[in-house]
Amino acid sequence: MFDSTIAAISTALQKGAISIIRVSGPQAIPIVQSVFSRDITQVPSHTIHYGFIRDEHSEIDEVLVSVFRAPKTYTREDIVEINCHGGPFITRKILTLILAHGAQLARPGEFTQRAFYHGRLDLSQAEAVQDMIDASNDTASQMALHGIRGSVRKLLEPLIEDILNIIAQIEVNIDYPEYEDIEQLTTNQLIPLADRWLNRIDNILARAQSGQLAKRGIDTILVGRPNVGKSSLLNALLEEDKAIVTDIAGTTRDLVEGQIHIGPAQFNLIDTAGLRQSDNKIEQIGIEKTQDKLKEAQLVILIFDGSHPLTQEDRQLLELTKDKQRLIVFNKEDLGKSEQEGIWISAKNKEIQPLLEAMRQLYEQDVLQEKPLLSNERQIGLLMQARQDMMHAREAMAMGVEPDLVEIDIQQAHDHLKEILGEVYRDDLLDTLFSKFCLGK
């Protein structure tokens, strides 16, 4: 399918110790040989060779050239990687030389796309490669590693096999109704099979959603009246002076954001304007932004001034956030502590360990525990479509529709599962997916 030889820079294009130019395709070895001072045409696979890259007139750089022969390579094509000195100028110059000798500039993700088309990776594994590059915390990187090892396929194959068994039973009854030794299939026999299958799908979707939360981070909003210490708490959590802190109420008028990692979880923190009635137009805009973010937040840290009794505004905030996942925090413990039930801290003195421990316990769940997870919205969406297909089939069976008439929905559920792995696909969708990859990957 791929007749061309492609090349791209596979490392960040900036000053550094080394850069890597990757070349893949049927002419990878001859093209690099044409600019390399050593003969690599007959060298064994997976070997490294010292020499110089040169053009017609002079030597350009001292390099190490790695040779990988098909099919035991990332793309299952011949691959050559040139390790040159880092720096945009020399890296681009060597890439230009490779292109001048017959290689084509690779599109973003084209190396991984070739690995997929050649059967080196299924689509879920290919997506996990990009997930590993994008990972911003331990949980995300571990999820990506599981995906690269084929965990999604292991998760889906039993579901696919169960669907195929259901389809096979239906089709045997359709094709051989006259055979007396074949048990006549009824919807009453199929409904329990569908119910068990749907139950397994629901369990997987529940875990997938929690995995996505851990992977992207937990959107966490700091909410409270003006001057209860939200900005001081944000600074204490981030261990830097990111938000302005004064004794003047209403200092924070826009959203201030940051990220922290507690155990396996990443928290995306948002400090907000204090919620109160205000005639100041700028402050009103900040309050509106706070209300919008509050609707989207997955965790609310509701902050009160522990040195004073709860006010009417505080009680309104308790009511406003009662349906949200929240932690109730009393700040300014250094000024005195009452019997109010909640998490007591002193943001001013950086004494916030009780809050950190509560956040850790709240989301300390082994979302990775050896059970594989779906890794992105595309996979979760297709699984939800497969579930919907089976629900349609199940509803039809409950109404007494004959098994052969519900087979279409069951077959669609099967196809949606196969689409997750890339065994059923549209070329235009794949092109869009791989175009989001890094250039050179």
Legacy VTK file of the C-alpha trace (Angstrom):
# vtk DataFile Version 3.0
C-alpha trace
ASCII
DATASET POLYDATA
POINTS 441 float
0.000 0.000 0.000
2.869 2.362 0.776
5.401 2.574 -2.062
7.085 5.781 -0.967
9.878 6.281 1.540
9.153 8.947 4.153
11.363 11.009 6.425
10.827 13.433 9.302
12.494 14.878 12.368
11.347 12.784 15.332
12.716 14.926 18.150
11.796 18.438 19.239
13.184 20.997 16.810
15.240 23.012 19.285
18.748 23.217 20.669
19.761 20.010 22.394
22.366 17.282 22.646
21.006 15.215 19.742
18.302 15.183 17.128
16.873 12.141 15.361
15.805 12.016 11.732
13.700 8.935 10.973
13.453 7.401 7.493
11.023 4.562 6.700
10.143 2.704 3.506
11.526 0.449 0.782
14.347 2.881 -0.098
15.244 3.947 3.433
18.632 2.196 3.483
19.741 3.214 -0.069
18.707 6.846 0.482
20.649 7.173 3.741
23.561 5.256 2.220
23.794 7.911 -0.497
24.656 10.576 2.108
26.545 8.462 4.676
30.266 7.827 4.787
29.972 4.144 5.780
28.496 1.234 3.825
25.261 0.148 5.549
23.720 -1.814 2.669
24.699 -5.208 4.086
24.825 -4.547 7.825
22.656 -6.638 10.180
19.371 -5.295 11.494
19.263 -3.398 14.779
22.845 -2.161 14.591
24.377 1.292 15.028
27.143 2.725 12.835
29.446 5.700 13.295
30.267 8.018 10.425
29.586 11.349 8.717
26.676 12.782 6.756
28.010 14.494 3.658
26.801 16.210 0.524
28.605 16.525 -2.800
31.116 18.998 -1.443
31.852 18.364 2.226
31.031 16.592 5.448
28.011 18.051 7.252
27.905 16.336 10.641
29.326 13.497 12.704
26.480 11.039 13.361
25.351 7.626 14.527
23.104 5.757 12.081
20.773 2.995 13.348
19.552 0.394 10.851
16.368 -1.628 11.399
15.314 -4.106 8.729
11.726 -5.139 8.016
9.600 -6.688 9.359
10.878 -6.291 12.929
10.490 -2.511 13.022
7.964 0.044 14.210
6.384 0.370 10.754
7.286 -3.152 9.545
9.279 -1.402 6.816
13.016 -0.772 6.665
13.807 2.094 9.037
16.978 4.134 9.387
17.432 6.693 12.153
20.137 9.347 11.963
21.308 10.608 15.347
22.950 13.970 14.663
24.002 16.881 16.837
21.022 18.796 18.182
19.996 22.162 16.842
17.434 23.336 14.282
19.912 24.354 11.574
21.939 21.157 11.262
18.862 18.942 11.761
16.938 20.677 9.003
19.956 20.584 6.716
20.283 16.794 7.038
16.529 16.302 6.555
16.629 18.472 3.420
19.487 16.339 2.097
17.505 13.135 2.715
14.483 14.608 0.907
16.698 15.686 -1.992
17.799 12.062 -2.425
14.271 10.743 -2.871
12.423 10.585 0.433
9.097 12.321 0.963
8.339 14.457 4.006
6.145 12.403 6.335
2.733 13.646 7.301
1.927 13.963 11.031
1.443 10.468 12.430
2.372 8.730 9.180
4.922 6.386 10.769
2.278 5.159 13.233
-0.313 5.051 10.454
1.941 2.701 8.486
2.409 0.582 11.616
-1.383 0.289 11.832
-1.939 -0.571 8.171
0.835 -3.167 8.271
-0.693 -4.887 11.318
2.026 -3.858 13.755
-0.549 -2.084 15.943
-4.323 -2.082 16.141
-6.034 1.300 16.239
-6.385 1.355 20.017
-2.634 0.722 20.364
-1.872 3.475 17.864
-3.974 5.913 19.887
-2.149 4.814 23.045
1.143 5.853 21.432
-0.097 9.439 21.188
-1.599 9.180 24.671
1.875 8.329 25.989
3.315 11.424 24.333
0.511 13.597 25.717
0.561 12.077 29.233
0.868 14.689 31.971
0.748 12.418 35.028
1.571 8.884 36.185
-1.975 7.654 35.761
-2.163 8.847 32.162
1.200 7.318 31.291
0.289 3.970 32.865
-3.027 3.915 31.007
-1.166 4.617 27.770
1.348 1.862 28.479
-1.459 -0.629 29.062
-2.989 0.483 25.779
0.269 -0.001 23.876
0.443 -3.539 25.288
-2.952 -4.304 23.775
-5.164 -4.062 26.859
-8.131 -2.683 24.906
-8.126 -5.686 22.562
-7.990 -8.048 25.548
-10.931 -6.163 27.033
-13.085 -6.285 23.906
-12.347 -9.719 22.484
-14.612 -11.608 24.959
-17.464 -9.189 24.150
-16.922 -9.660 20.416
-16.823 -13.436 20.839
-20.106 -13.425 22.775
-21.807 -11.387 20.042
-20.505 -13.724 17.360
-21.923 -16.688 19.282
-25.343 -15.006 19.435
-25.225 -14.195 15.714
-24.123 -17.751 14.896
-27.034 -19.241 16.847
-29.513 -16.982 15.062
-28.117 -17.757 11.617
-28.090 -21.524 12.181
-31.820 -21.318 12.933
-32.390 -19.186 9.835
-30.365 -21.382 7.469
-31.398 -24.817 8.771
-34.897 -24.557 10.225
-35.791 -28.085 9.061
-33.039 -29.836 11.050
-34.620 -31.595 14.000
-31.386 -31.823 15.979
-31.005 -28.025 16.059
-32.769 -26.410 19.005
-35.185 -23.716 17.882
-33.948 -20.394 19.226
-36.448 -18.048 20.875
-36.183 -14.505 22.135
-36.644 -15.840 25.680
-33.305 -17.612 25.273
-31.576 -14.554 23.769
-32.698 -11.947 26.308
-30.580 -13.344 29.207
-27.552 -13.429 26.892
-28.142 -9.805 25.916
-28.640 -8.784 29.557
-25.332 -10.346 30.637
-23.558 -8.670 27.741
-25.073 -5.274 28.575
-24.108 -5.638 32.228
-20.475 -6.188 31.251
-20.608 -3.167 28.944
-21.976 -0.991 31.756
-19.131 -2.052 34.064
-16.561 -1.212 31.406
-18.137 2.190 30.716
-18.156 3.038 34.426
-14.455 2.267 34.680
-13.715 4.067 31.441
-15.288 7.272 32.723
-13.237 7.151 35.942
-10.144 6.444 33.864
-10.788 9.488 31.703
-11.128 11.568 34.855
-7.757 10.374 36.120
-6.158 10.796 32.717
-7.257 14.376 32.020
-7.258 15.544 35.603
-10.079 16.520 37.943
-11.466 19.998 37.315
-11.472 21.471 40.810
-12.990 24.861 41.605
-12.307 26.934 44.714
-15.543 28.646 45.777
-16.435 30.973 48.610
-17.360 34.494 49.619
-14.838 37.245 48.917
-11.889 37.378 51.297
-12.277 33.884 52.806
-8.793 32.931 51.556
-9.391 31.267 48.175
-6.379 32.888 46.542
-4.178 32.178 49.556
-5.244 28.544 49.374
-4.514 28.355 45.653
-1.027 29.753 46.252
-0.455 27.282 49.086
-1.597 24.344 46.944
0.586 25.393 44.016
3.466 26.429 46.294
3.818 29.707 44.403
2.327 33.199 44.506
0.105 32.883 41.464
-2.989 34.692 42.721
-3.045 38.217 44.166
-3.756 38.221 47.907
-4.962 41.334 49.775
-7.322 42.196 52.597
-9.598 43.928 50.084
-12.693 41.900 49.240
-13.205 41.161 45.542
-9.521 41.165 44.524
-9.934 38.118 42.262
-12.045 39.134 39.272
-10.966 36.554 36.716
-10.191 32.861 36.808
-6.710 31.847 38.009
-5.674 28.293 37.195
-2.963 25.770 38.059
-2.318 22.041 38.391
-1.152 19.813 41.228
-0.619 16.073 41.549
-1.707 14.238 44.693
-0.996 10.516 44.623
-2.195 9.137 41.283
-4.561 12.033 40.600
-4.080 15.359 38.840
-6.216 18.268 40.037
-6.857 21.178 37.675
-7.359 24.005 40.153
-9.423 27.106 39.387
-9.505 30.069 41.771
-12.619 32.148 41.193
-14.146 35.493 42.007
-15.919 35.510 45.356
-19.646 34.944 45.039
-21.656 37.888 46.368
-23.953 40.676 45.200
-21.866 43.412 43.559
-22.512 46.607 41.603
-19.030 46.555 40.076
-19.364 45.494 36.409
-15.899 43.948 36.262
-16.520 41.945 39.417
-19.941 40.905 38.054
-18.235 39.412 34.974
-15.889 37.459 37.240
-18.829 36.177 39.279
-20.615 35.035 36.100
-17.491 33.127 35.057
-17.396 31.500 38.489
-20.991 30.344 38.128
-20.282 28.882 34.675
-17.216 27.004 35.929
-19.135 25.739 38.946
-21.548 23.908 36.627
-18.657 22.139 34.846
-16.489 21.335 37.880
-16.013 17.739 39.004
-14.898 18.750 42.496
-15.812 21.841 44.530
-13.617 23.039 47.379
-16.055 25.197 49.331
-14.143 27.610 51.569
-15.476 29.435 54.634
-13.849 31.902 57.017
-13.412 29.712 60.090
-12.833 32.746 62.338
-16.470 33.868 61.939
-19.864 32.139 62.073
-21.455 31.139 58.786
-23.205 34.004 57.019
-26.343 33.965 54.900
-24.118 34.014 51.795
-22.231 30.971 53.126
-25.484 29.077 53.587
-26.524 29.972 50.054
-23.258 28.501 48.777
-23.911 25.307 50.758
-27.283 25.016 49.059
-25.865 25.907 45.624
-23.233 23.140 45.782
-25.226 20.442 47.595
-25.458 18.234 44.486
-21.760 18.544 43.605
-18.852 16.424 44.788
-17.352 18.781 47.358
-14.991 19.279 50.255
-16.005 21.807 52.928
-13.003 23.755 54.181
-12.721 26.182 57.081
-9.788 28.537 56.567
-7.996 30.823 59.051
-7.582 28.139 61.701
-4.711 30.299 63.031
-7.318 32.837 64.190
-9.264 30.294 66.200
-11.198 27.083 65.672
-14.871 26.393 66.359
-16.831 23.140 66.450
-17.883 23.467 62.791
-17.574 20.122 61.045
-15.234 20.233 58.079
-11.584 20.409 57.044
-9.657 22.998 59.042
-6.619 24.710 57.507
-4.567 27.870 57.606
-3.775 28.842 54.015
-1.823 31.901 55.192
0.570 29.675 57.158
0.623 26.976 54.434
-0.942 24.506 56.911
-3.100 22.667 54.375
-2.157 19.008 54.931
-5.684 17.988 56.076
-7.079 19.227 52.755
-4.383 17.469 50.725
-5.129 14.227 52.573
-8.869 14.609 51.965
-8.274 15.197 48.242
-5.993 12.163 48.084
-8.518 9.905 49.810
-11.392 11.179 47.689
-9.782 10.091 44.440
-7.441 7.360 45.620
-8.828 4.634 43.421
-6.753 2.189 41.498
-8.325 2.897 38.136
-5.478 0.904 36.620
-5.688 -2.225 38.765
-4.751 -4.685 36.096
-8.148 -4.143 34.495
-7.696 -2.446 31.124
-9.512 0.779 30.305
-10.667 2.464 27.140
-8.363 5.375 26.535
-10.288 8.149 24.785
-13.618 9.613 23.753
-13.653 7.849 20.362
-13.421 4.432 21.993
-15.949 5.269 24.711
-18.350 6.704 22.131
-18.186 3.569 19.980
-18.730 1.354 23.006
-21.797 3.427 23.911
-23.067 2.987 20.347
-22.561 -0.778 20.628
-24.523 -0.717 23.883
-27.329 1.240 22.228
-27.456 -1.274 19.370
-27.816 -4.152 21.807
-30.455 -2.240 23.791
-32.493 -1.831 20.597
-32.185 -5.570 19.962
-33.131 -6.380 23.540
-36.194 -4.103 23.439
-37.308 -5.706 20.183
-36.897 -9.192 21.658
-38.936 -8.170 24.710
-41.764 -7.211 22.346
-41.636 -10.662 20.770
-39.844 -9.764 17.535
-38.334 -12.853 15.899
-34.569 -13.421 16.415
-33.732 -13.082 12.711
-35.193 -9.554 12.679
-33.092 -8.325 15.602
-29.866 -9.668 14.123
-29.225 -6.383 12.273
-28.887 -4.442 15.558
-26.694 -7.158 17.063
-24.464 -7.088 13.974
-24.135 -3.310 14.298
-23.020 -3.731 17.922
-20.371 -6.158 16.691
-19.170 -3.704 14.023
-18.891 -0.837 16.516
-16.673 -2.958 18.780
-14.487 -3.900 15.814
-14.267 -0.220 14.876
-12.617 0.521 18.221
-9.757 -1.783 17.190
-9.673 -0.427 13.636
-10.821 -3.670 12.046
-13.793 -1.779 10.626
-12.923 1.760 9.548
-13.288 4.618 7.101
-10.108 5.957 5.518
-11.123 9.599 5.970
-11.667 9.097 9.701
-8.272 7.418 10.049
-6.581 10.264 8.191
-8.162 12.725 10.613
-7.125 10.652 13.623
-3.483 10.294 12.598
-3.229 13.943 11.551
-3.418 14.806 15.273
-0.191 12.918 15.950
3.226 14.518 16.246
5.256 15.008 13.091
7.840 12.233 12.998
5.768 9.760 15.063
LINES 1 442
441 0 1 2 3 4 5 6 7 8 9 10 11 12 13 14 15 16 17 18 19 20 21 22 23 24 25 26 27 28 29 30 31 32 33 34 35 36 37 38 39 40 41 42 43 44 45 46 47 48 49 50 51 52 53 54 55 56 57 58 59 60 61 62 63 64 65 66 67 68 69 70 71 72 73 74 75 76 77 78 79 80 81 82 83 84 85 86 87 88 89 90 91 92 93 94 95 96 97 98 99 100 101 102 103 104 105 106 107 108 109 110 111 112 113 114 115 116 117 118 119 120 121 122 123 124 125 126 127 128 129 130 131 132 133 134 135 136 137 138 139 140 141 142 143 144 145 146 147 148 149 150 151 152 153 154 155 156 157 158 159 160 161 162 163 164 165 166 167 168 169 170 171 172 173 174 175 176 177 178 179 180 181 182 183 184 185 186 187 188 189 190 191 192 193 194 195 196 197 198 199 200 201 202 203 204 205 206 207 208 209 210 211 212 213 214 215 216 217 218 219 220 221 222 223 224 225 226 227 228 229 230 231 232 233 234 235 236 237 238 239 240 241 242 243 244 245 246 247 248 249 250 251 252 253 254 255 256 257 258 259 260 261 262 263 264 265 266 267 268 269 270 271 272 273 274 275 276 277 278 279 280 281 282 283 284 285 286 287 288 289 290 291 292 293 294 295 296 297 298 299 300 301 302 303 304 305 306 307 308 309 310 311 312 313 314 315 316 317 318 319 320 321 322 323 324 325 326 327 328 329 330 331 332 333 334 335 336 337 338 339 340 341 342 343 344 345 346 347 348 349 350 351 352 353 354 355 356 357 358 359 360 361 362 363 364 365 366 367 368 369 370 371 372 373 374 375 376 377 378 379 380 381 382 383 384 385 386 387 388 389 390 391 392 393 394 395 396 397 398 399 400 401 402 403 404 405 406 407 408 409 410 411 412 413 414 415 416 417 418 419 420 421 422 423 424 425 426 427 428 429 430 431 432 433 434 435 436 437 438 439 440
